[in-house]
Amino acid sequence: MTSVTRHNRNVVTPLLELRGVHKSFGTNSVLDGVDLTVHTGEAIAIIGPSGTGKSTILRLICGLIAPDAGEVYINGNLVESEDIQEASYGLSIGMVFQNAALFDSLTVAENIGFSLFEHSRLSRREIYRLVEHKLALVGLENICDRYPSELSGGMRKRVSFARAIMDDPTTKTQTKKVLLYDEPTAGLDPVASTIIEDLMRSLRDQQVCDSYIVVTHQDSTIRRTADRLIMLYRGSVRYAGNVSTIDTADNPYVKQFFSGSTEGPIQLLTKEV
């Protein structure tokens, strides 16, 4: 593992940074020189039509895949993506998957506390106490013994949030937390979507996480949860700006995306990556 830390006192070190990242799957080029910087306190939405590499960026950040070229930094340290999960960079990365990705055969408590049951030295009682606390933070109580099949779609999403914010309190090296949300409101009705959107903001406001990135197609989720917007198309960043300016942005990609028009530079892509 290579580690390079920048020490310029006049520069605020980002929590996360991608520099010129490229990624291909076979002959399909998904990311083509993408740059992304995440600072403490930021809420960033990554948008774009299906197949433009949005979810690929999240998988690169949390170390599920490695870039073909380019650099990934955590807290100013240059790292190899496959090392992110196990190295101590003073940052914890939690992932909320699009379909919640809960284990059907495990109870809610066992799902949320899974990593602690497997890897910590905490007692079962201590883990259950932590699980109950995380459930309270996401607005759910007294469901520890339920199974995912007994929950609504919105409740399963919130359980996945609780799992993403679960950390081992005996580990002292992780001081910051970034949450990655992959289509957190997909498939939910408008009321359930609003609950999830409010929860995302609430977790940051309560300092449960320091920053988050959300990949989404939902207009309400973009406007209610994000401060900054990154738009991808065919593996490249086509727009970066504040969410508050998207209605007045003079950018053909942004205009077409939010109007839903079939006329413009965005053409149909058939495969989500």
C-alpha positions in Angstrom: 0.0 0.0 0.0 1.3 3.5 -0.9 0.5 6.3 1.4 1.2 10.0 0.6 -0.1 12.7 2.9 -0.3 16.4 1.9 0.8 18.8 4.7 0.0 22.2 3.2 -1.5 24.1 6.2 -3.4 26.5 3.8 -5.3 23.7 2.2 -8.3 21.9 3.8 -7.8 18.2 3.3 -10.8 16.5 1.7 -12.3 13.4 3.3 -12.4 11.7 -0.1 -10.9 12.5 -3.4 -10.9 10.9 -6.8 -8.3 12.2 -9.4 -8.6 11.2 -13.0 -10.2 7.9 -12.3 -10.8 5.5 -15.2 -12.7 2.2 -15.0 -13.7 -0.3 -17.8 -15.6 -3.6 -17.7 -14.3 -5.6 -20.7 -14.6 -3.3 -23.7 -17.1 -1.0 -22.0 -15.5 2.2 -20.7 -17.5 3.3 -17.7 -15.5 6.1 -16.1 -13.2 8.3 -18.2 -11.0 10.6 -16.0 -13.5 11.4 -13.3 -12.5 13.9 -10.5 -14.5 14.1 -7.3 -13.8 15.9 -4.0 -15.8 15.5 -0.8 -15.2 17.8 2.2 -16.5 17.5 5.8 -20.2 18.6 6.0 -21.0 18.1 2.3 -24.1 16.4 0.9 -23.4 15.5 -2.7 -25.8 14.1 -5.3 -24.4 12.2 -8.3 -26.9 12.1 -11.1 -27.2 11.2 -14.7 -29.0 8.7 -17.0 -28.7 5.0 -16.4 -25.4 3.4 -17.4 -23.2 6.5 -16.8 -21.1 5.1 -13.9 -22.8 6.6 -10.9 -22.9 3.4 -8.8 -19.4 2.5 -10.1 -18.1 5.6 -8.3 -19.6 4.4 -5.0 -18.1 0.9 -5.4 -14.7 2.5 -6.1 -14.9 4.7 -3.0 -15.8 1.8 -0.6 -13.2 -0.5 -2.1 -15.5 -3.1 -3.8 -13.6 -2.5 -7.0 -10.3 -0.9 -8.0 -9.8 1.8 -10.6 -7.9 0.9 -13.8 -6.1 4.3 -13.6 -6.2 7.4 -11.5 -5.9 8.0 -7.8 -8.1 7.6 -4.7 -7.3 9.6 -1.6 -8.8 9.2 1.9 -8.0 12.0 4.4 -5.2 13.1 2.1 -3.7 9.6 1.9 -3.1 8.0 -1.5 -4.5 4.4 -1.2 -5.1 1.3 -3.3 -8.9 0.8 -3.5 -8.7 -2.8 -2.4 -7.1 -1.6 0.9 -9.9 0.8 1.9 -12.0 -1.6 3.9 -9.2 -2.7 6.2 -6.8 0.2 6.5 -7.1 2.9 9.2 -7.2 6.3 7.6 -9.3 8.0 10.3 -12.5 7.5 8.1 -15.3 5.0 8.2 -17.3 4.4 5.0 -20.8 3.1 5.2 -22.8 1.9 2.2 -26.6 1.8 1.8 -27.4 -0.4 -1.2 -30.3 0.2 -3.5 -32.3 -2.8 -2.5 -31.4 -2.7 1.2 -29.4 -6.0 0.8 -30.5 -7.5 4.1 -30.0 -11.1 4.9 -33.5 -12.7 4.7 -32.6 -15.5 7.2 -31.3 -13.1 9.9 -33.4 -10.9 12.2 -33.2 -7.1 12.1 -30.8 -7.1 15.0 -28.6 -9.8 13.4 -28.5 -7.8 10.2 -27.5 -4.5 11.8 -25.0 -6.0 14.2 -23.6 -8.5 11.7 -20.1 -7.1 11.5 -19.9 -6.8 15.3 -21.1 -10.4 15.8 -18.5 -11.6 13.3 -15.5 -9.4 14.1 -15.7 -7.7 17.5 -15.2 -8.9 21.0 -18.4 -7.3 22.3 -20.9 -9.4 24.1 -24.3 -10.2 22.5 -26.0 -8.0 25.1 -23.7 -5.1 24.2 -24.3 -5.5 20.5 -28.0 -5.6 21.0 -27.8 -2.4 23.0 -25.9 -0.7 20.1 -28.5 -2.1 17.6 -31.4 -0.6 19.6 -29.6 2.8 19.7 -29.1 2.8 15.9 -32.7 1.8 15.3 -33.8 4.7 17.4 -31.7 7.0 15.3 -33.5 5.9 12.2 -36.9 6.1 13.8 -37.5 2.4 14.4 -38.0 0.7 17.8 -39.0 -2.7 19.1 -38.3 -4.6 15.8 -35.0 -6.3 16.7 -36.6 -9.8 16.5 -38.4 -9.2 13.2 -37.2 -10.6 9.8 -36.9 -8.5 6.7 -39.9 -10.1 5.1 -42.0 -8.7 8.0 -41.1 -5.1 7.2 -42.3 -2.6 4.6 -40.0 -1.3 1.9 -39.4 1.9 3.8 -38.6 0.1 7.0 -36.1 -2.1 5.2 -34.4 0.9 3.9 -34.1 2.4 7.4 -32.8 -0.9 8.7 -30.1 -0.7 6.1 -29.3 2.8 7.2 -28.9 1.6 10.8 -26.5 -1.1 9.6 -24.5 1.5 7.6 -24.0 3.7 10.7 -23.0 0.8 12.9 -19.4 1.0 14.1 -17.4 -0.8 16.8 -17.2 1.6 19.7 -14.0 0.0 20.9 -12.1 1.0 17.7 -10.5 4.3 18.2 -8.9 4.9 14.8 -12.0 5.9 12.8 -13.0 9.4 13.7 -14.9 10.6 10.6 -17.8 8.9 8.7 -19.0 9.1 5.1 -22.2 7.5 4.0 -22.8 6.3 0.5 -26.4 6.0 -0.7 -27.2 4.1 -3.9 -30.8 5.0 -5.0 -32.1 5.2 -1.4 -35.6 6.2 -2.5 -36.0 3.9 -5.5 -39.3 2.0 -5.5 -40.8 4.0 -2.5 -44.0 5.9 -2.5 -43.8 9.7 -2.1 -44.5 9.7 1.7 -41.9 6.9 2.3 -39.4 8.8 0.1 -39.9 12.0 2.2 -39.2 10.0 5.4 -36.0 8.6 3.9 -34.9 12.0 2.6 -35.5 13.7 5.9 -33.6 10.9 7.7 -30.6 11.4 5.5 -30.4 15.0 6.4 -31.1 14.2 10.1 -28.2 11.8 10.3 -25.8 14.4 9.1 -27.3 17.2 11.3 -26.9 14.9 14.3 -23.3 14.3 13.3 -23.9 10.5 12.9 -22.0 11.0 9.6 -19.8 13.9 8.5 -20.7 13.9 4.9 -22.6 11.7 2.4 -22.9 11.0 -1.3 -26.2 10.0 -2.8 -26.7 8.4 -6.3 -30.3 9.1 -7.4 -32.7 9.7 -10.3 -35.4 11.2 -8.1 -36.0 14.9 -8.4 -37.3 15.3 -4.8 -34.3 13.4 -3.4 -31.8 15.6 -5.3 -33.5 18.8 -4.1 -34.2 17.7 -0.5 -31.0 15.9 0.4 -28.1 17.5 -1.6 -26.3 20.8 -1.5 -23.9 20.0 -4.4 -24.6 18.3 -7.7 -22.3 16.2 -10.0 -23.7 15.1 -13.3 -22.2 12.2 -15.2 -22.8 11.2 -18.8 -20.8 8.6 -20.7 -18.3 8.3 -17.9 -17.4 12.0 -17.7 -18.5 14.9 -15.4 -20.7 17.2 -17.5 -21.7 19.6 -14.8 -20.8 20.4 -11.2 -22.6 23.0 -9.2 -24.9 23.9 -6.4 -28.4 22.2 -6.3 -29.9 25.7 -5.7 -28.9 26.7 -9.2 -30.0 23.8 -11.3 -33.2 25.5 -12.5 -31.2 28.4 -13.9 -28.1 26.5 -15.0 -27.2 27.1 -18.7 -26.1 23.6 -19.2 -27.7 21.4 -21.9 -27.2 18.1 -19.9 -28.8 19.6 -16.8 -31.6 21.1 -18.7 -32.5 17.9 -20.5 -32.2 15.7 -17.4 -34.6 17.8 -15.3 -37.0 18.5 -18.1 -37.1 14.8 -19.2 -36.9 15.8 -22.8 -35.8 13.3 -25.4 -34.1 16.2 -27.3 -30.6 17.1 -26.3 -27.1 15.6 -25.8 -28.2 12.8 -23.6 -29.0 9.6 -25.6 -30.5 6.4 -24.2 -28.1 4.0 -22.5 -29.3 0.5 -21.9 -27.1 -0.8 -19.1 -26.7 0.5 -15.5 -23.2 0.3 -14.1 
